[in-house]
């Protein structure tokens, strides 16, 4: 244990002597009994390279003594030595460290250069070319490779391009080909001229070519459309429009022309024949077995009163159907319904004949 303590003290002393702190070196430099003051620079030079020529201790101590704080404080600016900047100094023009003199600086540089030669320049080694087929445990790195085939280049110069390895350009068309290329290509006829489609003739719903400007796509003529006829509608008096008739012939109105208490009549043909609209009597019309009093509707009939009276005092079913079978007469004449058309009784016709004789 004691030996360890002694060795630690010896090591500390040796360290202080080898690397004395700045305050200690200054004090040591002022000691008169020390012939040689060890400076940091000389020490470092000695440590770096013992074979390098060392600076004389006396000169170093003289320089150090001349630059001690006390001596520096007593000196004037003219007394200070002029220190040129070193040629290799990166801070050219900047004041250098005042702890060195030109002699010590030059010697230090020489000793440093001798002690530590400049490191060798790094050599650039090309990365190994990774083969595609090799099985590497790591991810293969991409590497630049020379193209196997020449890459075509385009230039605007008039010089003809270099021959390429790719497909040669197509040959220039001959004058004959040029003249035929200008024509519009023709497609084969469809259907073929000798096909069964053409043998059957044009489609039945297509007009023959030339008759229809739309290319034969016009719809075929149909027989269900209403034939074009000149309109026979008349100008109705004011207040006699279809809407006016709808308003006055509502479900609660009674336009039969008989007593309201009268039930629906059984109208025989002889009875119907007497209701012609003349002699002060209403005009009755039989339509599909029902007898209507059409006198109230006459001035509302779009075809006019005379046209309507063509079916008065008779069965007008066929006539009505010939003119306008689409008209909903049952709804329009519901308030005008008198009764049902029935056949003549057996003795009724003879009685009526006797009445005529009277
Ligand atoms: C049976 C005797 C009748 C004859 C001869 C007759 C005749 C006509 C005629 C010629 C027209 C004009 C058609 C046109 O050119 O547009 C017409 C229109 C009309 N008739 Fe009659 N008519 C008769 C009975 C009736 C009856 C009983 C009603 C109804 C209750 C009626 C209701 C109409 C209507 C609503 C129109 C207008 C049709 C439309 O706008 O398309 N007709 N009629």
Boltz pocket constraint, residues with backbone or C-beta under 6 A from the ligand:
constraints:
  - pocket:
      binder: B
      contacts: [[A, 230], [A, 231], [A, 232], [A, 233], [A, 294], [A, 297], [A, 301], [A, 302], [A, 303], [A, 304], [A, 307], [A, 308], [A, 309], [A, 310], [A, 311], [A, 316], [A, 319], [A, 320], [A, 323], [A, 324], [A, 327], [A, 328], [A, 329], [A, 332], [A, 333]]
      max_distance: 6.0
